[in-house]
Amino acid sequence: MFDTHSHLNFKAFSDDYKQVIEECIGKNLYLINVGADLDTSQKAIEISDPENKIFASVGVHPLHVREGIDYQKLSLIAEDDSVVAVGEAGLDSYSKAKKNLQKDVFLNHLEIADKLNLPLILHCRKMHEDLLEILPEGRGVIHCFTGTLSQAKRYIEKGYLIGFNGIIFKLNLKNVIEGVPVDKILLETDCPFLHPAGGDRRNDPMEVETISKKVAEIKNMESDELLQITKKSACKLFEIN
Ligand SMILES: [Zn+2]
């Protein structure tokens, strides 16, 4: 299994992230802890364990966008061996930051990813047309995808993969899941958020199995096969052996 979008670097796990990581390693579950600002990006690196397939991604989430982000520092920490991607970065209609500033911050992430030859972990909430307009062809994943099938197809044409998580239990994404080729899908939990069972329950990386079952059911295939295919796609994208 591979949880391509996890936040064991967040406060919700500050008491027991070590145990959760141990559990993941015990289950041979590969994991990327994704940063949402400089602090949580650094934390993701700090708790990484690349030998045991616990990786990091560094970036500034659109909800944390502000003036004066230290891109030099971001670029510097992105050079760590544990870092397999830049993000999460992107556009969010719920952000207090103006659209132009969000775009500017996003373009700075593109530059860093380009310079270090890293794929992108993209976050986009209800701004897919804006993102598609400024996103060049490249490598990466649109995590927690909730757009339309035609938008998903346009991302795929640009070279990107589509990430699904527990939000598929809340929103009806059946036709999107049906329409996205299985080799363009990544699975993730976005834990501690978006537990498949809903509510305030803390989500965890093991739930990638629940998400796989639901996606597999829609794709009319075995969950184990889907876990295998999506793991292979993730290892290829993030250049993990
Ligand atoms: Zn996230």
Residues whose N, C-alpha, C, O or C-beta is under 5 A from the ligand:
A	BS01	ZN	D190
